[in-house]
Amino acid sequence: MPDPYWSDPYWSDPDGTVHLYLGDMREILPALGVRADLIVADPPYAETSLTWDRWPEGWPTLAAQHARSMWCFGSMRMFLERRDEFAGWKLSQDVVWEKHNGSGFAADRFKRVHEIATHWYRGDWRDVHRDVPTEKSGRRDGGEGGMRATATAREHTGSIAAKAWDGSDGSRLLRSVQRVRSMHGRAIHPTEKPLGILAPLIRYACPPGGLVLDPFAGSGSTLDAARQSGRRAIGVEANEEYCERAALRLSALTLDFDTTA
Ligand SMILES: C[S@@+](CC[C@H](N)C(=O)[O-])C[C@H]1O[C@@H](n2cnc3c(N)ncnc32)[C@H](O)[C@@H]1O
């Protein structure tokens, strides 16, 4: 008998490269039994009073059964409070997403204008897919100065001995602080991530044509970014309203503009 989850996604795109499932990731991931190249997780940080903002206990351990590489968004507070739950994972690096506006409301602290994306892996770093994250010279936003990185073969820092970057083509390594406008004013989900922060993370850690799994899909931003980057994607979202918004958003990008009919 086919597994009901496989046979009944909430939404799939016409060519079958993206599937969205409605439900609790703790039930759906085991039912799918999927092996992904990369997990992109933006879990509930459990820092607001929003009804869905509850940390699903044990999800990092569960996720470890479905991929050996994972980007996880969060705050420093979240990672420190939940550090024991990431015990099965090794940390490779962290990337700071600098937003153009803030989300913190405490008047007695620095205005919070960033989130952290941490990259985790399991097993041997040499077996973990990663592609040298580069950009063309002159593309850097903000003009923070031209600190040019050198590529040496260091373990765990993102350098790749097999195809080391040397910058001779005029490119430079992407910086670990990425300045990307937030979705403020145009979001369809309260914590929607912009494509501009998701795409480089996906291109770095998932091979072209590979499978990205987002256990907390929200607005479908990861699925959208994965598809636009030439990757396949599976998302899970527990809130039906968000599922519907994500499906609409993803459908809008697959409109058939054939005018010959
Ligand atoms: C931080 S938001 C993700 C936002 C998303 N990255 C985006 O860009 O739109 C977390 C999402 O996880 C969903 N969620 C919470 N608990 C869940 C669970 N146990 N299984 C699946 N989804 C869950 C929430 O409804 C919420 O939409």
The ligand as an SDF file (V2000), in Angstrom:
LIG
                    3D

 27 29  0  0  0  0  0  0  0  0999 V2000
   10.1590   30.4050   11.3280 C   0  0  0  0  0  0  0  0  0  0  0  0
    8.7790   29.8600   10.4410 S   0  0  0  0  0  0  0  0  0  0  0  0
    9.4480   29.4270    8.8540 C   0  0  0  0  0  0  0  0  0  0  0  0
    9.4020   30.5630    7.8640 C   0  0  0  0  0  0  0  0  0  0  0  0
    9.9350   30.1920    6.5000 C   0  0  0  0  0  0  0  0  0  0  0  0
   11.3440   29.9030    6.5410 N   0  0  0  0  0  0  0  0  0  0  0  0
    9.6770   31.2820    5.4860 C   0  0  0  0  0  0  0  0  0  0  0  0
   10.6410   31.8490    4.9460 O   0  0  0  0  0  0  0  0  0  0  0  0
    8.5200   31.5770    5.2140 O   0  0  0  0  0  0  0  0  0  0  0  0
    8.4720   28.2870   11.1420 C   0  0  0  0  0  0  0  0  0  0  0  0
    7.2910   27.5780   10.5400 C   0  0  0  0  0  0  0  0  0  0  0  0
    7.2570   26.2660   11.0740 O   0  0  0  0  0  0  0  0  0  0  0  0
    5.9020   25.8690   11.2120 C   0  0  0  0  0  0  0  0  0  0  0  0
    5.8960   24.7880   12.2030 N   0  0  0  0  0  0  0  0  0  0  0  0
    5.9070   24.8960   13.5560 C   0  0  0  0  0  0  0  0  0  0  0  0
    5.9510   23.6700   14.1310 N   0  0  0  0  0  0  0  0  0  0  0  0
    5.9520   22.7740   13.1020 C   0  0  0  0  0  0  0  0  0  0  0  0
    5.9870   21.3600   13.0500 C   0  0  0  0  0  0  0  0  0  0  0  0
    6.0350   20.6110   14.1700 N   0  0  0  0  0  0  0  0  0  0  0  0
    5.9910   20.7530   11.8330 N   0  0  0  0  0  0  0  0  0  0  0  0
    5.9430   21.5060   10.6930 C   0  0  0  0  0  0  0  0  0  0  0  0
    5.8940   22.8560   10.6830 N   0  0  0  0  0  0  0  0  0  0  0  0
    5.9070   23.4820   11.8750 C   0  0  0  0  0  0  0  0  0  0  0  0
    5.1760   27.1370   11.6170 C   0  0  0  0  0  0  0  0  0  0  0  0
    3.7990   27.0750   11.3080 O   0  0  0  0  0  0  0  0  0  0  0  0
    5.9330   28.2000   10.8250 C   0  0  0  0  0  0  0  0  0  0  0  0
    5.2750   28.4940    9.6100 O   0  0  0  0  0  0  0  0  0  0  0  0
  1  2  1  0
  2  3  1  0
  2 10  1  0
  3  4  1  0
  4  5  1  0
  5  6  1  0
  5  7  1  0
  7  8  2  0
  7  9  1  0
 10 11  1  0
 11 12  1  0
 11 26  1  0
 12 13  1  0
 13 14  1  0
 13 24  1  0
 14 15  1  0
 14 23  1  0
 15 16  2  0
 16 17  1  0
 17 18  1  0
 17 23  2  0
 18 19  1  0
 18 20  2  0
 20 21  1  0
 21 22  2  0
 22 23  1  0
 24 25  1  0
 24 26  1  0
 26 27  1  0
M  CHG  2   2   1   9  -1
M  END
$$$$
